[in-house]
């Protein structure tokens, strides 16, 4: 997109955490922001903040799994602000840590309903409205680095976020030839109350009867100094790092999303420290292909008749952003 000035942006999960950071960044960029969230009290607080800053805002209480309510929300946005231009599918939840076979069916239904189907509901409801007016637009869906390189014990979360990445790659392909782009936002650690918020918004009918899945394990303790060996006399364990330094703020996450929309990025990343894990996964996949000669007939078929199976221009369009301007 050329700019966000005067454009209407619909942000789900927009009243706290990453969603609030994104909403504020879009407001600062001149967009008319729709803050959609399932928690009415936080929506009202966010609307007051926007009004205090003089940013155009509309607050809507929305459960992204409710398709009829989603359509009604879109109608309300168009009535108040006119055309929709940007959709940020940010609403998401987690269900704790467990082996895949130990999650309950309620865990499964809750997380897939919000993290995957909720995003499809947004695309189904909003994208046709963006395309209808023919102006520039963009769709961002919040995935995670855990959707790229998985975290043991977080199978449901990783699976839904990996699905979001594939969904946005497909959407970008579907939108080729239009003025609308698509991005998968894959943040590393961000300073939020994500676990607590997920518990807070979980409907009663989706809560487990027994003990919930356990939270992720804490960081390991510092190593104990070795004993009984004179060569290690005077050993001092290294100090534990400040783990908060691994986190970025929701505001920084939001600024990266706003920049990614303007750049037309397919992937919006945060922590360059994760490049190594992506490289390791990519190299493992390349190593898994059979070491055997290419079949000339298959090469001819794929390169001349079914190129969509082996080449997709959406990947070639991705460029490398520079450091975020924090001035």
Secondary structure, 3 states (H helix, E strand, C coil): CCCCCCCEEEEECCCCHHHHHHHHHHHHCCCEEEEEECCHHHHHHHHHHHHHHCCCEEEEECCCCCHHHHHHHHHHHHHHHCCCCEEEECCCCCCCEECHHHCCHHHHHHHHHHHHHHHHHHHHHHHHHHHHHCCCEEEEEECCHHHCCCCCCEHHHHHHHHHHHHHHHHHHHHCCCCCEEEEEEECCCECCCHHHHHHHHCCHHHCCCCCCCECCCCCCCCCCCCCCCHHHCCCCCCCCCCHHHHCECHHHHHHHHHHHHHHCCCEEECCHHHHHHHHHHHHHHHHCCCCCCCCHHHHHHHHHCCHHHCCCHHHHCCCCCCCCCCC
